[in-house]
Amino acid sequence: MAEVIIVPDSESAGALVADEIVRLVRERADAVLGLATGSTPLPVYRALTTRLEGVDVSRVRGFALDEYVGLDPAHPESYRSVITREVVEPLGLDPAFVRTPDGSPEGIEHAGADYELAIAAAGGVDLQLLGIGTDGHIGFNEPGSSFASRTRVKTLTRQTRADNARFFDTIDDVPMHCITQGLGTILTARHLVLLAFGEEKAAAIAGAVEGPVTASLPGSAIQLHEHVTVVVDEAAASAL
Ligand code: GLP
């Protein structure tokens, strides 16, 4: 059963999770962080910026959950750019130690397997940050994704493309495909930390935490893991 922590706001959530990450990095200088994109984890990254001052982060490693396919890595909304801007630069991490799946059309055939090998070679993820989509997706594992799935190419649903259209000029600019860690990959991390804020996430959180374990709500895969912390505000907790 996941531990559910209800906090007053996203800033408190950021502080709480950042403290946990700082503890981890102090304990293991080469900790492996599982990084998420979207707006939800941003308060964690902001809180980490000050908390990591004076902590040696030169050996910290990171793996992003997902990437768009066919979007130039230099595009400001590629997840490579987002992770560089929001995590690598402000926290002073070594960019060579922080990976995102390769979404380039040339590399796509081997990108999933290569990413899995890289995660395994790093010894696995110590702490995986997760947001959740309004349809219950984690990473880009849309409803119907297998619990055994590994890093692979997926087609984005219309709903997710509409949700993410705010980061692009129009919905037509949102890529159709992505490469994402699978639910099976995510479940290999040693500690899952799922965050959600706002009323629009309430149904997804209720389903993930206490609904049936079903591929129709990919976030419910967290119920198969023995070390899960869910950090939510009152609104996101309102259907629990
Ligand atoms: C995207 C990301 C997910 C994220 C979700 C929710 O689809 N691939 O990792 O959890 O959006 O985004 P937000 O946190 O902005 O609500």
Boltz pocket constraint, residues with backbone or C-beta under 6 A from the ligand:
constraints:
  - pocket:
      binder: B
      contacts: [[A, 36], [A, 37], [A, 38], [A, 39], [A, 40], [A, 41], [A, 65], [A, 66], [A, 130], [A, 131], [A, 132], [A, 133], [A, 134], [A, 137], [A, 138], [A, 139], [A, 140], [A, 160], [A, 164]]
      max_distance: 6.0
